[in-house]
């Protein structure tokens, strides 16, 4: 191994410069990683950077950063594969990994920038790391005693997490509205529009059906549907649904969220707008803190996952510490894990 180390001191591979594909850029115990190995993994990212409108210097910096990040990932993967051999573990099936990635891409099809090959590497490493964790936590090195990772969450931990993160478990109030919109230009100007709106409000409060009145008087595109507005996107479809505060114009928003179910607003005039609106609250979902009993199982799973992640990081940190890795600073000071 020593002769190999001195060879690399002479080669001094630098990712920021173009290298031959067989140039060695990292040693992990008895395994090596070449420039070509890294480049193949990040080629699609490099191509997208090159096709961007960034200045040349910025392009080069991003290319180097991408290759350095991928090299670190590859070193970790090699460490895990070497450890898997010690435990005689089968490596994750690449075909199964590809299927999982395809499923994930289908779920996240609206998210741009997802790289299929990068995701495959992430899924592969995650599965390999979990398999290793299970194997290493099952028995001690002597194979005689259990060495289970403690993922038990104390009730006090769950309670404390709930208290510290109450904002995450507070549901905002929601309302469902019908709205009549009157444009000044279609109703004789601002003053005449206000007079007309006040007349409509009196009619509604006397028992007239909002949907029918909206069809007669409203000037917005949703008049024909009885003023069922605003609409939100659900499963790529525009639907009439509950909304949270901040969806409507501020003047309308402030009034609407102070109203009760079935209440009809006064005409709402908005600064800088060319129309006024009349709002009916069709339905209300009260907001407030979700009871502790409802979120307890969710918090327990979250804290358990945090302990598992900590154990995974700890195992990877130990692998780095106990292995020969060159360059020595590939992960920063003493190859420590973040």
Rosetta blueprint (number, residue, H / E / L):
1 X L
2 X H
3 X H
4 X H
5 X H
6 X H
7 X H
8 X H
9 X H
10 X H
11 X H
12 X L
13 X L
14 X L
15 X L
16 X L
17 X L
18 X L
19 X L
20 X L
21 X L
22 X L
23 X L
24 X E
25 X E
26 X E
27 X E
28 X E
29 X L
30 X L
31 X E
32 X E
33 X E
34 X E
35 X H
36 X H
37 X H
38 X H
39 X H
40 X H
41 X H
42 X H
43 X H
44 X H
45 X H
46 X H
47 X H
48 X H
49 X H
50 X H
51 X H
52 X L
53 X L
54 X L
55 X L
56 X H
57 X H
58 X H
59 X H
60 X H
61 X H
62 X H
63 X H
64 X H
65 X H
66 X H
67 X H
68 X H
69 X H
70 X H
71 X H
72 X H
73 X H
74 X H
75 X H
76 X H
77 X H
78 X H
79 X H
80 X H
81 X H
82 X H
83 X H
84 X H
85 X H
86 X H
87 X L
88 X L
89 X L
90 X L
91 X L
92 X L
93 X L
94 X H
95 X H
96 X H
97 X H
98 X H
99 X H
100 X H
101 X H
102 X H
103 X H
104 X H
105 X H
106 X H
107 X H
108 X L
109 X L
110 X L
111 X L
112 X L
113 X L
114 X L
115 X L
116 X H
117 X H
118 X H
119 X H
120 X H
121 X H
122 X H
123 X H
124 X H
125 X H
126 X H
127 X H
128 X H
129 X H
130 X H
131 X H
132 X H
133 X H
134 X H
135 X H
136 X H
137 X H
138 X H
139 X L
140 X L
141 X L
142 X L
143 X L
144 X L
145 X L
146 X L
147 X L
148 X L
149 X L
150 X L
151 X L
152 X L
153 X L
154 X L
155 X H
156 X H
157 X H
158 X H
159 X H
160 X H
161 X H
162 X H
163 X H
164 X H
165 X L
166 X H
167 X H
168 X H
169 X H
170 X E
171 X E
172 X L
173 X L
174 X E
175 X E
176 X E
177 X E
178 X E
179 X E
180 X E
181 X E
182 X E
183 X E
184 X H
185 X H
186 X H
187 X L
188 X L
189 X L
190 X H
191 X H
192 X H
193 X H
194 X H
195 X H
196 X H
197 X H
198 X H
199 X H
200 X H
201 X H
202 X H
203 X H
204 X H
205 X H
206 X L
207 X L
208 X L
209 X L
210 X H
211 X H
212 X H
213 X H
214 X H
215 X H
216 X H
217 X H
218 X L
219 X L
220 X L
221 X L
222 X L
223 X H
224 X H
225 X H
226 X L
227 X L
228 X E
229 X L
230 X L
231 X E
232 X E
233 X E
234 X E
235 X L
236 X L
237 X E
238 X E
239 X E
240 X E
241 X L
242 X L
243 X E
244 X E
245 X L
246 X L
247 X L
248 X L
249 X L
250 X H
251 X H
252 X H
253 X H
254 X H
255 X H
256 X H
257 X L
258 X L
259 X L
260 X L
261 X L
262 X L
263 X L
264 X E
265 X L
266 X L
267 X L
268 X E
269 X E
270 X L
271 X L
272 X L
273 X L
274 X L
275 X E
276 X E
277 X E
278 X E
279 X E
280 X E
281 X E
282 X E
283 X E
284 X E
285 X E
286 X L
287 X L
288 X E
289 X E
290 X L
291 X L
292 X H
293 X H
294 X H
295 X H
296 X H
297 X H
298 X H
299 X H
300 X H
301 X H
302 X H
303 X H
304 X H
305 X H
306 X H
307 X H
308 X H
309 X H
310 X H
311 X H
312 X H
313 X H
314 X H
315 X H
316 X H
317 X H
318 X H
319 X H
320 X H
321 X H
322 X L
323 X L
324 X L
325 X E
326 X E
327 X L
328 X L
329 X L
330 X L
331 X L
332 X L
333 X H
334 X H
335 X H
336 X L
337 X L
338 X L
